[in-house]
Each structure stands twice: as C-alpha cells, then as structure tokens.
C-alpha cells in the first residue's frame, strides 16, 4: 500500500509539475502559525514556542506528513521600563514528506513595529529561507519512460538547496490584523546541488483576522487567508472560533473547493492545545481519507490569563 501510494503521488507530481516539487503547505490552524506565513507577524503574540503535526489522508501508509516548529522572541519581553524594544526575532522549521519528495525548510525572521496609535502598530518583517529538497527517483514512474525530463532521476537520488527571502507588512491591533507577505522574492535563483527545479514561483499571502470578547465568559475569533501562486490555483481559507470561559474553544473552517474542518482546543495557563479534523470535499478529487492536525503553543513569559476583560487569548 505504501509503495502504491508513493508511486501514485509520484505520477501526479511528475505529470503535472515538470519536476517542480509541490511547494504549497496546507495548515488548517494557520491563524496559530502566523509568523510562518508572514515574517512581519513575528512576535505578534509575544514570545512563544509553537509545534504542529499534520497527518494528511490518515490511514494510507506513506501519506503526506508535515511537522512545523516555531520559536519567537518579542524583545520587549526582555526590556525594562516604558521604552520597550519594538523588535522581534523568530525561527520556523518545517519538515514535509510527500510522495517522492522530502523537504526541509528553515526560516529565520525579523520584525520591527512602529506604533501609529495607542494600540495600533505597523509592522515590517523579513525572513531568510533555506530550503532543502530531496528527490527519491526510486519512487518515480511515468507512462512516458523515455521522457528526458525525468529519466536522469529514475532509480537514483537528487538533493537541491535553495536560499531565498520572504518579506511582509502588517497592520496590527489587539482585536484585529491585516497583512501581506511575499515568499520566494528571488524566485530560488540562489541554489546548489542537483537543480531539478529551475525557479520557485513567488507566493503572495494575505492574512486578516478579527476577535472580540462578547462578555467575560464568551469570545469570538475569525481569520482569513488568501494565497496566490502562478503555477497553482488560488488558495482561500477561513475559520471561525468561539472561546468559552477562557478554557475551551470550538470552531469550524473551510478551504474553498478543497476541504471543511472542525476545531477543538483547550486553553491552559501554560499552554494551548488544538486539534483539527478535516474532511476533503468530493469535488476536490482528493483522496477521501480524513486529515488530523495537532497544535501546541507554549508562551514563554506570559501565562494564558486575561489582563483585562476585553482581551481575547486566541486567534
């Protein structure tokens, strides 16, 4: 079963992307992983550690697995006095296994904010992205065995390294944010190894969110993300969550034309834990198996406790 699935994915990747590795990473809980998508949002929720595991098409041996780890430091958490530092640093590590490809991505990010109102800031961010992709030619197959584009990779291995840049801009407030980021600004021009991808397409990402406390025991949060990439269809995702008694949240999300999901989370003083159960839509032509996603966020200096009655503790 595992070999069959790998060969199936290999066929899809080879025949539809001309040896371009699938570069879009789906994360249903994208609102908890903001700095991965936009370096300007590094430190937006303070200093913290985040971890995420996504098991796509659960039940199939060899199905895609994604692991993400993030560490963010808001320098203001180390500052004393009223003149707090306005900078933040972060690092994101993503490891993705899908078909014939094994990909590791390391993003070091920096963000700086300018306060333009009492609670509103303009944030600018930049990230340096190191991407290593390994191609297992033993898992590739095609109906055109003499195709010169893939013949050199069959029954062998190839490794490619790419260094690129991400940039971002965000307008943030305790109750809302709107942001834009661009990944692969240099289109993968700095590379080494076995160059089986000529260039990486630029990716434009818009994120926005709104949250509000209805009363002391009930709060809501809604988030939106749009991604554009010239070699893939546009990606639109949104979710809505209800936080009850600052302890439990329930939510639902939708990836347009692809999937629906249901979300459950527990908020503890020293950690928040989230789970997503995702169902593909019939018309998306994806494998029918469900996807499971697990999240943990650990604040480093501040507990998950409200400092005033209007504060909302999750996005």
Secondary structure as GFF3:
##gff-version 3
##sequence-region A 1 315
A	DSSP	alpha_helix	2	17	.	.	.	ID=ss1
A	DSSP	three_ten_helix	30	32	.	.	.	ID=ss2
A	DSSP	alpha_helix	34	37	.	.	.	ID=ss3
A	DSSP	three_ten_helix	39	41	.	.	.	ID=ss4
A	DSSP	beta_strand	48	55	.	.	.	ID=ss5
A	DSSP	beta_strand	65	74	.	.	.	ID=ss6
A	DSSP	three_ten_helix	75	78	.	.	.	ID=ss7
A	DSSP	beta_strand	87	98	.	.	.	ID=ss8
A	DSSP	beta_strand	101	115	.	.	.	ID=ss9
A	DSSP	beta_strand	121	136	.	.	.	ID=ss10
A	DSSP	three_ten_helix	137	139	.	.	.	ID=ss11
A	DSSP	alpha_helix	148	151	.	.	.	ID=ss12
A	DSSP	beta_strand	157	173	.	.	.	ID=ss13
A	DSSP	beta_strand	176	183	.	.	.	ID=ss14
A	DSSP	beta_strand	190	193	.	.	.	ID=ss15
A	DSSP	beta_strand	203	215	.	.	.	ID=ss16
A	DSSP	beta_strand	218	229	.	.	.	ID=ss17
A	DSSP	beta_strand	232	244	.	.	.	ID=ss18
A	DSSP	beta_strand	248	255	.	.	.	ID=ss19
A	DSSP	beta_strand	259	268	.	.	.	ID=ss20
A	DSSP	beta_strand	271	280	.	.	.	ID=ss21
A	DSSP	three_ten_helix	282	284	.	.	.	ID=ss22
A	DSSP	beta_strand	291	299	.	.	.	ID=ss23
###
